[in-house]
Amino acid sequence: MENGEVYRTTTEAHPGPARGARSGLGAYFTLRRLKGGRRILKLLQLVLSLLAFICEEVVSQCTLCGGLYFFEFVSCSAFLLSLLMLIVYCTPVYDKVDPAKLKSSDFYITVGTGLVVLVASIIFSLTHDHTSAENAAIVFGFLASIVFLCDFFIMAYEKYKEPRPRKPEATPGREQVTDPLNA
């Protein structure tokens, strides 16, 4: 037996799924499922809601803390929901869910989150102590709510533009012949 025969099976390179330009976690993450404008809006939702949450967390003291706590909860929830939707769109989880249900969920999550972040930003702006961290959190909150609502309006416009199935129309001039039930 030659040495080449003994070592051939262990020294040959077998190209596997982890080889190539995209390997590891990068092979499971793609932004191609979202169109250009929606991709930017989803990333902005994520970043702006995170910045609003971080700026709010920097606030050390408050006099009317109810608005601050509500804004804290809403901005953290907005960040987590936008992260969840981005993960679903950009990973193989997308292939395991029904696209129509995902679109519907994204539609309602986006409008609900946008409206609640807007309300929380308004309440926080009315009850804050005018510190720079609070002002930054309020600005990021309003910007996040605008981005969420812009994404909602784009989805609503796309939904409006989709062709709807039409009901079959009765042909004019022909009379419907019906048999009596007791005949």
Buried (B, 14 or more C-beta within 10 A) or exposed (E): EEEEEEEEEEEEEEEEEEEEEEEEEEEEEBBEBBEEEBBEBBBBBBBBBBBBBBBBEEBEEBEEEEBBEBBBBBBBBBBBBBBEBBEBBBBEEBEEEEEEEBEEBBBEBBBBBBBBBBBBBBBBBEBBBEBEBBBBBBBBBBBBBBBBBBBBEBBEEEEEEEEEEEEEEEEEEEEEEEEEEEE
